[in-house]
């Protein structure tokens, strides 16, 4: 059968890939096939469709019998909805200074969610009970926003990982102070793949109350989900999702993508491959004199320090971002569709530019 005709034209070279972000990648072919499968006919809008209903069982298989998924459009939306669900109007969220909710969401938690972020500097993007205590105080002080939630990211914004035991310790510490725990899981699949454990081992099994489940960075076209694990910790999720402009009318097309990723092992295959490419990249970079890999490479990102002029020349050949331009720190991300040839070509270009 011939593919359907379209008046659209291709405006890019599909063979070009870079190392700027896993969001640059397209959608996995199996996800696109799932979207086509869900198309056709009419389905009830706003989440009352068969695909969203089926997704709930898949989510429970990963995150336990109390888990409930609320599909949303994107990661910032997932975080803002999730954090509103576990805070009062006077509540605050303790997070790492490097957390995505603090540095990469355009102020959305504060502006859209009305939340106060209480940030803590960390050496590796990870919170600990001791670091949390720097901001976990003043619950009876009406002059201070009340700490009600600890938000952690897995894998972190610096590409590092929490062990299940580390997250358990955070959850126990937070709960002992009456606080809830939110996990930003935009790259949760990469974390599980690297740790070689199921996602439940560092979420519902250790006390996480609510999480933002990523899809876009791992092969989806668009779409994430807020997963409520502790039903007693949240209230009015449906209303918050609508109020936050994250309620999709044709939700089946979000849910079926998450089904394609999570029903079997596509989520794991994609994440493992991206992680493996990051390891290949890091190994090659470490052999280049004058380039320093800054953090343990535990997921699909490599953070490195190199001369500023080299980075600028290299950016003309491959897309990537400065992480801290003043310090000469860059971030290189691998995706599910990064190839060994992509990595080797980038390493060859890096060596050439360093030799100039």
N, C-alpha and C positions, 0 to 999 in steps of 0.2 A: 504494500500500500504506500502510495506517495505521501510525504508529509503535507499537512495543510498549507495552503498558500497564505502568504502574508505580504502586506505592503511595506513592512519594516525592512530595513537594511542593516547589515552588520557594520558597525562603526569602529571596531577595534580588531587588533590582531590576537586571536585566541591562543597563539603560541607564546605570547609575552607574559612572563611572570616575574614578580619582584619579591622583595622581602620587607615590605612596609607594614603589612597587616594581613592576618588571616581573613579579615573582612574583604580584602581585595579579590579573593577567590570566588569563582562562580558557584553554582549549586551542583551537588553531586548528581550524576545521572540517575541514580536510584530515587533520589528525592524528586527530580523532575518527572520521573515515571509515576511516582505516587500522586503528584499533583494532577497529572493527566487522568489517572484512575479516579480521582475524586471529582473530576469535572463532569459536567453533563447533568441534566435533570435539575430538579429543585430540592434543596435541603433547607430545613428550618434555620433561620438566621440567629445570630447572637449567641451561639454556643449550644443550641438545642439540637444539633445535628448528630448523625450517627457516628461520625468520625471523632468528634470531641467526646462523646460518650465512651467510645472504645478506648480512647487515649487514657481514660481514668484507670482502667485495669492495667495498662502497661506501666503507668506511673506507680501504681501500688506494687507492682512486681519489683520495681527498683527501690522504692522508698518506704515500703511498709504499708500495712492495711489501713492506716488512718490518712494516708497522703491523698491530697486532692490538687489537681492541676487547674490553673487559670491561665490559658494561653493569652499572650500579649504580643504586641508588634515587635518590640526591641528590648535590648538589655537595660538601657536607662529607664524605660517605662517599667520593666519588671522590678528594678531596684526601688523606684519611687513608690510603686504600689505596695510592694512587700514591706517596706519600712513604715509606711503610713499605717499598715494593718496592725503593727505591733507597738505603736506609740500613741500617747495622748497628745493633745495640742501643745502641751508644755514639755513634751519629751525631747530627749537628745539621743544621738547615736554615737557611740565610741567606735572609732575606726583608725586604721593606720593612716599616717599622713599621705602616703602614696596611694591610698585606695582610689579606685575608679570613681566612686561616688563623690570623692573630694576634689579630684583634679581633672576629671575627664567627662563630666556630665553637665557642664555649663551652668552649674549652680542649681540644677533641677531639684535635687532633694530639698534645698532651702527655699527656692522660689516657688516650685510647684507643690512640694510636699509639706512646706512649712516646718521643716526639721532643722534642728541645730546639730551640726557635726562637731564632735569633740575629738580632735585628731591627736595622734601620738606618733612621734618620730620613731622609726624602726630601722635597724641596720639591713634588713633583708626583706622588708615588706610584710613580715609576720608579727602578729600580736602574741603576747604571752599574758598569763594572769598578772604578772608583775607590771608589765607595761599598761595593761588595762587599768590597774589601780591608780595610775597617774591622773586619770579622769573620772574614776568611779568613786565619786564622793558628792556630798552636798544634797542628798535627796530631800532633806527637810528645809533646805535654804530656798525660799521663794524668789530670791534674787538671781538664782542660777537655773539654767535649763536642766531638767531632771534626767540623769542617765537612765535610759530604759532599755536600750538595745546595744549589743556588741555586734558589729558587722565585720566579717572576715571574708577574704577572697581566696578561692581555691580553683586553679593555681593563682598565685599572687600576681600583682602587676609587675613584679620583678622576675617572674618566671620560676619562683621557688614554691615549694610545697609544704603543707602541713601534713604530719602523720596523723592517723586516726587518734592516737593517744594524745597528741597535742591539742586536737580539737575537742576531745573529751574533757581535758583539763580546763579549757576555756569555757566550755558549756557548764561544767560543774561550778566553776568560779562565778560565772555570770548569774546562773540560777540561784546560787547562794545569796546573791545580792538583789534578787528579785528582778533581774534583767533577762531579756530574751536574746536569742542568738540567731542572726541572719547570716546566710552564706551566699555570697555573690559567686555563682557558678557559671559564669560566661564561658570558662574553659574547664568546667568540671570533668569533661570527658578526658582531657589531656592529663588531668591529675590522676584519675582512676587508672588510666592506661600506664602511666609512669609508676605508680605505686603497685600496680598489678593486683588491685583489689576492687570489689564492686563498689559502686557509688554509695550504697547504703552504709558501708563500713565507716565512712567519715561524715555521714549526715544523720539519718534517723537513729542509727545504732549508737551514736555517741551523744545525742541530745540536741542537735540542731532543730530549731523550731520552725523555720521557714527558709526557703532558698529561692534564688533566681536561677532557673535552669536554662543554660545556653543552647542555642541551636545554630545560629547564624555563622559563628566562627568555626563550626564543625561540619559544614556541608549543606546547611539549609539555605533556601533563598532568602527567607526572612522568618522571624518568629522565635519567641522564647516562651517561657511559662513561669509564673509564680507557683511554686509547689508548697502548699501548706502541709506541714507534718504534724504539728501540735495544734489541733483544732481549738483548744482552749486558749491559745495565745493570741488569736486573731478575732476580728469582728468585721462584719459588713464588707467582705471581700468583693462581692459582685458590685456593690455600689461604689467602692473605691476604684475598681478597675474602670468603670464607666466615667466616673468623675475625673479620672486621670487621663481620659482620652485614649484608653488602651483596649477598648472593647471592639473587636473586629466583627463586622456584620456577617461576612462570609468566613466564619471562623474555621470551617472545615478545611480551608486551605492552609491554615496554620497548624491545625491538629494533625493533619495527614503527614505533614513534613516531620513532625516529632515522632509520629508512629513509624515512619520509614527509618528514622535514625535509631529509635529505641526498641522497636519490637523484637529485633534480633541483635545483630552485632555490628551494624554499620557504624554506629557512634564510636565503637571501640576500634574498629579497623581504621577509620579516618584519623582518630586521635593518635593511635600508635604510629601511623605513617608520618604524621606531622612531627611527632616527638623524635622519631628516628632521623628525619631530615635535619632537625635542629642539632642532634648529637653529631651527625656527619659534618655539619657546618662548624660547630664548636671545635671539633677535633682538628679540622683544617685551619681554623683561625689561630688556634694555639701554636701552630707551627710557623706562624708569620711573625718575624721579629718586629717589635715595635707596636704590636696590637695586644691588648690585655682583655681577656674575658673576665668580667667583674663579678658575676654571681654564679652559683652552681646552675648548670643547665639541666633543669628537672622537668621541663614541659616542652613547649614548642617555640620558645623565644631565646635569643642570645643577646646579651647586653655586653657591649665592648667599648673600650676607650682607644682612640687612635687620633693621629694628627687631624686637626680641623680641615686643613686644605685637602687632605686625602679623602676625607668623607665627602666634601663638596664635589670633588672630581668623580668619585665613585657614584654619587647620586645621579650624575648625568648618564650613567650606564645602567643603573638598577635603582628602582624606587625603594627608599627606606627613610626613616625619620630619625632626627636627633631626639634623644631622650632628655639630655641635659647639655644643651649646645655650649654653654659657658665652660663646661668641664670636658667637652669633647666626647661625651658619651652618646652612643647610638643604640638603637634597638633593631634587631633583625628577626623577623617572624617567619615561620614556616607554616604551610597549610596542608590540607589533605591532598592537594594536587601538586605540591612541590615535588620535583623530580630530582634524582641524583645528578642528572646533567645540569639542572638549574643551579644546584649547590656548587658543583665543580666549576661551572662557568663564573659564578660569583667569586669563588676563591681565587681563580686565575686572574680575574680583574682586580681583586684586592691586592694580590701580590704585585701585579704590574704597577698599580698606583703607588704602593709603598716603595717600590724601587725607583720611582722617578725622582 
